[in-house]
Amino acid sequence: MNKFVVVFGLALSGLVAGAAQAQTVTDTDGNGVYSIEELKAAYPAVDAAKFAEIDQNGDGAVDADELQAAIEGGKL
């Protein structure tokens, strides 16, 4: 029983830590895509080079699919 509690506690703490890392990017101007400023608000380490890496189609904005790919790919 004690081993189960320890393992369960460790698993739960990992879930909480993962949830704390999740960020919310807000489309403040409502145009349906994210600018570098909007990404920086959620991810302060985003610079022009990182933004260009995330902006896969090079249109100067990050759409929802590009954002999801960046998160899943560990870029954010």
Secondary structure, 3 states (H helix, E strand, C coil): CHHHHHHHHHHHHHHHHHHHHCCCCCCCCCCCCECHHHHHHHCCCCCHHHHHHHCCCCCCCECHHHHHHHHHCCCC
